[in-house]
Each structure stands twice: as C-alpha cells, then as structure tokens.
Amino acid sequence: MLDAIEAVDKEEEIIGEDDLAEEFDDPNHDFERGSIAAYHGPDMVGYGVLIARSTAQDMHNMWLSAGVHPEYRRRGIGSRLLDWAERAASSVHRERFPALRLTLSGRALTRDAGAEALLSGRGYQPSRWFHAMTCDISDGVKSVPDPDGVRITGFTNASAGDALLVRNEAFRDHYDSTDQTPESWAHFLSFRAFRPGFSFLAYSGNEPVGMIIGHEYDAFNEAMGVRDLYIALVATRRGWRGQGIAAALLARALSTARADGVTSAALSVDADSLTGAVGVYERVGFSVHHTFIQRRKELDVAG
C-alpha cells in the first residue's frame, strides 16, 4: 500500500518492510490503541498511526501518520481515519499527560490538494513548513574547515550518551521539539538504516558540542537506483552556534559517504528554523526539493 501511495504522491520517502517493522518497537507508539487499518477484502487500502511524545511540557502535540491507497481516495476513507485519530489521540493522551492540553498534527505536501482540503476543512490550522532538501555529491563535496579548537570524531557506542546530550540541548528551543529519553534514543540508534560510519561528533576539549547522524535506506536506494545518505539529525549546542560546527559536520559526513560510493544526500528542515539551518545546508550544497505543510488542531480531551 505504501508503495502504491508513493507511486502517485512521489514524496520520495521509501522504506522497506524491515524498516517499517522497527516502528513496532518504538516506545512512543501504542499500536494496540493508536493504529488502524482499512481493508477491502484482503487488501489494505488505508492506515493511520498516532505518535505520542516522550516528554511534554505545556502542551502534548501528537502526530498522525496516515494515508489512503490512490485507487480508494475520494470515498470518505480519509475522513473516517481522521475521525478515528481524534478519538484515539484523546484516549492515549489521557494516560500519558492527563494534565496537559492536547493537539494533533498532520502534514502533507503543499501540492497535495486533497490532503490539504481534508485537514483545513476539519479545522487544522497551518503551523509550520518543512523543506525536503537534496544534494548531489557525485562530483565532489564543498570543503569546509573544522572550526578552531573543535575536533570531529567518529560515532562509537561510547559516544551515544554525548550525542543524546547534544541532541536534547540543541533542540530545546526548536519548534515542537521535546527531549528524547534514553529509551527512545536507544531505539533510534538501533535502526538498521543507522550508519555509524557516516555519523560524527564535535568536541571542544572533552565537551561534546555538536553531532550528525547519518542513515541509509536500502529500499530507497534500490527503488531510485542511487546510493543516498539521509541526514537524520544535525545538532549544535546553543552556546556553540555560529562557529561553523554544523557545516563542518555535514562536510565530514558527505565526504566520508562519497568516498564509500554514496552519490547523493537528503534531509528535512524546518523552513523557519531559528538557527538559520536552511542557509547552512544551502552553503554546503543542498537545495529545496519539495515542501510539506504541517497543520495542527487542539482536541477536546474531556471524557
């Protein structure tokens, strides 16, 4: 079903069955109560999965991942999936963060008129735009010097805790971001797509100040006929921003991947990132490929 959706929507987010199966171990998922599937006979024609948050402060913003097989669209399935999602989100939320308000977010490509109409018609308001950016590295990688006093090292099991520290501090002032717990971080690092060899940390002395995590999805590479490095995370601690650490980490990951035969790279970024991340990525060679809009609605959690 996901392959059929991708063939029409062309989001270029292709994962294999093994990658998909890893989601069932995600501590932020509750598949028993937070997922649904629609079938026509033996064929799955629609799905919805709710993603809760590891932590929350003033608001708990859950995410909805959902889709309908192209041959079954405009039959009301998407609307019924959204009905279910709003009911199920309230139930799951009351057990996790009962004292907080709840919002539910969904996203769609800006060119996906059907999904946009469904979400906006149900009261979901635009909250953010995210760019999918790509970079062709087949002819080389832009050279970026390491900042003075900063050393970049490869990712090891021993540095996983340093990477989590950097990730959580760096993203605390980012839109809709919450801290990852050690449990959710361990799950993230267990992905079969994780490539430690294309992942790095930056240190000032013994203090971790930045990191980059690289993924490689075999199903995507096979479908697209490429070797692509997906930059899953780039982070610089707030006190170290503006010194070129992120650009240096990107250049190191890209050049290492290219030497191993990778020909392209991709990432996703908040279009309005307060750190100016879009500009950093553009300077290294990335350009906007397409854009998603995230919409959000506050739900009634009484009941």
C-alpha positions in Angstrom: 0.0 0.0 0.0 2.8 2.4 0.8 4.5 1.6 -2.5 1.2 2.4 -4.3 0.9 5.7 -2.4 4.5 6.7 -3.3 4.0 5.9 -6.9 1.3 8.6 -7.1 2.3 11.1 -4.5 6.1 10.9 -5.1 7.1 12.1 -1.7 10.3 10.0 -2.1 10.1 8.7 1.4 10.6 5.0 0.6 11.3 2.4 3.3 11.4 -1.3 3.3 9.4 -3.9 5.2 12.3 -4.4 7.7 12.5 -0.7 8.3 8.7 -0.5 8.8 8.8 -3.4 11.3 11.2 -1.4 13.5 8.4 1.1 14.3 6.6 -1.6 16.3 9.3 -1.3 18.9 9.1 2.5 19.2 8.2 3.4 22.8 6.3 6.4 21.5 3.8 4.2 19.6 0.9 2.3 21.1 -0.2 0.2 18.1 -2.9 -1.6 20.1 -4.9 1.6 20.6 -3.0 4.1 18.4 -3.2 2.5 15.0 -5.9 1.5 12.5 -6.0 -0.1 9.1 -8.8 -0.1 6.4 -9.2 -3.2 4.2 -11.1 -4.0 1.0 -11.2 -7.8 1.1 -7.6 -8.9 1.7 -6.1 -5.6 0.5 -5.0 -2.8 2.9 -6.4 0.4 1.5 -5.8 2.9 4.3 -3.9 3.3 7.6 -3.5 5.7 10.5 -0.8 5.7 13.2 -0.5 8.0 16.2 2.8 9.0 17.5 2.9 10.3 21.1 5.8 12.2 22.6 8.4 11.0 25.1 8.0 14.1 27.1 5.8 17.2 27.1 5.6 20.5 29.0 2.8 23.0 28.4 1.2 21.0 25.5 1.3 17.5 24.3 1.4 17.5 20.5 0.7 14.1 19.0 1.5 13.4 15.3 -0.7 11.5 12.9 0.8 9.5 10.0 -1.9 8.3 7.6 -2.6 7.5 4.0 -5.1 6.1 1.6 -4.4 3.9 -1.4 -4.8 6.1 -4.5 -7.5 3.8 -6.0 -9.7 4.3 -2.9 -9.5 8.0 -2.5 -12.5 10.4 -2.5 -14.6 7.7 -0.9 -14.6 9.1 2.6 -11.9 6.8 4.0 -9.5 9.7 4.8 -12.3 11.5 6.7 -13.1 8.3 8.7 -9.4 7.8 9.5 -9.3 11.4 10.9 -12.4 10.7 13.0 -10.7 7.7 14.5 -7.4 9.6 15.1 -9.1 12.4 17.1 -10.9 9.9 19.3 -7.9 7.6 19.8 -5.5 10.5 20.4 -7.6 11.8 23.3 -7.7 8.3 24.9 -3.9 7.7 24.6 -3.2 11.3 25.8 -5.2 11.0 28.9 -3.0 8.1 30.1 0.3 9.8 29.2 -0.2 13.5 30.0 -3.7 14.0 31.5 -3.0 17.4 33.0 -1.9 19.0 29.7 -3.8 20.2 26.7 -3.6 18.1 23.5 -3.0 19.0 19.9 -2.9 16.7 16.9 -0.7 17.4 13.9 -0.8 16.1 10.4 1.3 17.0 7.4 1.0 16.9 3.6 3.0 18.1 0.6 2.0 21.6 -0.3 0.9 20.3 -3.7 -1.4 17.6 -2.2 -4.7 19.5 -2.6 -6.8 16.6 -1.3 -5.0 16.2 2.0 -4.8 20.0 2.4 -8.6 20.2 1.9 -9.3 17.4 4.3 -7.2 18.9 7.1 -8.2 22.5 6.7 -11.8 21.6 6.4 -11.6 19.9 9.8 -10.1 22.9 11.5 -6.4 22.1 11.3 -4.5 25.3 11.0 -1.1 25.8 9.3 1.6 25.7 12.0 4.9 25.1 10.1 6.5 24.4 6.8 9.3 21.9 6.3 11.6 21.5 3.3 12.9 18.3 1.9 16.4 19.2 0.7 18.8 17.2 -1.6 22.4 17.4 -2.6 24.3 15.8 -5.5 27.7 14.8 -4.2 28.7 12.7 -7.2 31.1 15.4 -8.5 32.5 16.3 -5.0 31.7 17.9 -1.7 32.3 21.5 -0.8 35.3 21.9 1.5 34.6 23.2 5.0 37.4 23.7 7.6 36.9 22.4 11.1 36.4 25.4 13.5 39.3 26.4 15.6 39.5 24.5 18.8 37.0 21.9 17.7 37.8 18.3 16.8 35.5 16.0 14.9 35.4 12.3 15.8 33.6 9.2 14.5 30.5 7.9 16.3 31.0 5.0 18.7 28.8 3.2 21.2 30.7 5.0 23.9 29.7 8.4 22.5 25.9 7.7 22.3 25.3 9.5 25.6 27.2 12.5 24.4 25.2 12.6 21.2 21.9 12.5 23.3 23.1 15.4 25.4 23.8 17.4 22.3 20.6 16.5 20.6 18.4 17.4 23.6 20.1 20.7 24.4 20.3 21.8 20.8 16.6 21.1 20.1 15.0 22.6 23.2 14.4 25.9 21.5 13.3 24.4 18.2 9.7 24.3 17.1 7.6 21.4 18.5 10.6 19.6 19.9 10.8 17.7 23.2 13.7 15.8 24.8 14.3 12.3 23.8 14.5 9.8 26.7 17.4 7.3 26.9 14.9 4.6 25.9 13.7 6.4 22.8 17.2 7.4 21.9 18.4 3.8 22.1 15.6 2.7 19.8 16.6 5.4 17.3 20.2 4.2 17.3 19.0 0.6 16.8 17.6 1.4 13.3 19.0 -0.9 10.6 19.4 2.3 8.5 21.7 3.9 11.0 25.2 4.3 9.7 27.8 5.0 12.4 30.5 5.3 9.8 28.6 8.4 8.4 27.9 9.9 11.8 30.2 12.2 13.8 30.5 14.2 17.0 32.3 17.5 17.5 34.2 18.2 20.7 35.8 21.2 22.4 38.3 19.5 24.6 36.2 16.8 26.2 32.9 18.6 25.9 30.5 17.4 23.2 29.3 20.5 21.2 27.8 19.0 18.0 26.8 15.9 16.2 25.4 14.4 13.0 23.6 11.2 12.4 23.5 9.5 9.0 21.0 6.9 7.7 21.0 4.9 4.5 17.7 3.2 3.4 18.3 0.2 1.2 14.8 0.2 -0.2 15.1 3.8 -1.3 18.4 3.2 -2.9 17.0 0.2 -4.8 13.9 2.0 -5.9 15.7 5.1 -7.0 18.8 3.5 -8.4 21.2 5.5 -6.3 23.2 5.4 -3.0 21.7 8.2 -0.9 22.8 9.4 2.6 19.9 10.6 4.7 20.9 13.1 7.3 18.6 12.2 10.1 19.9 14.7 12.6 22.3 17.7 12.8 22.7 19.5 16.1 24.9 22.1 17.7 24.6 23.1 21.3 23.3 26.6 21.7 26.5 28.1 23.2 28.4 26.9 20.2 26.2 28.1 17.3 27.5 30.4 14.7 31.0 28.9 14.6 30.6 26.6 11.6 30.3 23.4 13.5 27.2 22.1 11.7 28.7 22.9 8.3 31.9 21.1 9.2 30.0 18.0 10.4 28.0 18.0 7.2 31.1 18.2 5.1 32.7 15.4 7.0 29.7 13.1 6.7 29.2 13.9 3.0 32.9 13.4 2.1 33.1 10.2 4.0 30.0 8.9 2.4 31.1 9.9 -1.1 34.4 8.0 -0.6 32.3 5.0 0.2 30.3 5.3 -3.1 27.4 7.4 -2.0 26.3 9.8 -4.7 23.5 12.0 -3.1 22.2 13.2 0.2 18.9 14.4 1.6 17.5 15.9 4.8 14.4 17.6 6.2 14.5 21.0 7.8 12.1 23.5 9.4 11.7 26.3 6.9 11.7 28.9 9.7 14.4 27.4 11.8 15.7 30.0 14.3 19.2 28.8 13.8 19.2 29.6 10.1 19.6 25.9 9.2 18.3 26.3 5.7 21.1 28.7 4.9 23.7 26.4 6.4 22.5 23.5 4.3 22.5 25.6 1.1 26.1 26.7 1.7 27.1 23.1 1.8 25.3 22.3 -1.5 21.7 21.4 -0.5 18.7 22.8 -2.3 14.9 22.6 -1.7 13.3 19.6 -3.4 9.8 19.9 -2.1 7.9 21.4 0.9 5.5 19.9 3.4 3.0 21.9 5.4 2.2 20.8 9.0 -1.3 21.6 10.3 -2.4 21.4 13.9 -5.7 21.3 15.9 -6.4 21.4 19.6 -8.6 18.5 20.7 -11.1 18.1 23.5 -9.6 15.7 26.0 -12.7 15.5 28.3 -14.2 12.2 28.7 
